[in-house]
């Protein structure tokens, strides 16, 4: 019985990790297509315009990111996500949730996360993915704990269960953020870019809608688990 329980926990943990990785890929692919279409459209404006300048700055920035030395990948893929998750989710979102309803606190931290980025296109993209990351931070620990209670787990053998919700949440969002950044470097350049802007917008919108649908599923699941546990 104990062995079966351990296997079940391991399976649930593996499924959760896989889901977060998949969500990160969906966010990156969807965002990459939308951003690429935006860059193409903005780049078609007069060279002296703000839109064309913003598109050129973003293109130059991404070209630089994808040609950095391998030893610098650690900063982009691991160090930056860790620092950003501590600041925007562990501190800002957690503190905001103590004062405002979660949806308001999440919008505020997502806006701050977007403004933190340097380029205009990054600001918009950062805000869009910041909302989803905030939902993962807030709802994943609730679902995990509610599931354990509903399943009747009363022992303290699971080390994760002894951690505060905020640390479980930031661990989940750190993994999500790592996947997003890594996919931006290694996966995005492999995506077909020689397709029309309209098709890129459609593909990108579909993927982003899937990511937002996943956020709603997290919200619905957390509420359902809480109702069932009562």
BELLINTA-V429046 format. One record per run of one state. SS is the DSSP state (A for helix, B for strand, O for the rest). FROM is the first residue (numbers start at 1). TO is the last residue. If there is no record, write none. Layout:
BEGIN
ss->SS from->FROM to->TO
ss->SS from->FROM to->TO
END
This chain:
BEGIN
ss->O from->1 to->1
ss->A from->2 to->43
ss->O from->44 to->49
ss->A from->50 to->65
ss->O from->66 to->69
ss->A from->70 to->99
ss->O from->100 to->101
ss->A from->102 to->116
ss->O from->117 to->119
ss->A from->120 to->150
ss->O from->151 to->158
ss->A from->159 to->162
ss->O from->163 to->164
ss->A from->165 to->186
ss->O from->187 to->187
ss->A from->188 to->190
ss->O from->191 to->196
ss->A from->197 to->229
ss->O from->230 to->230
END
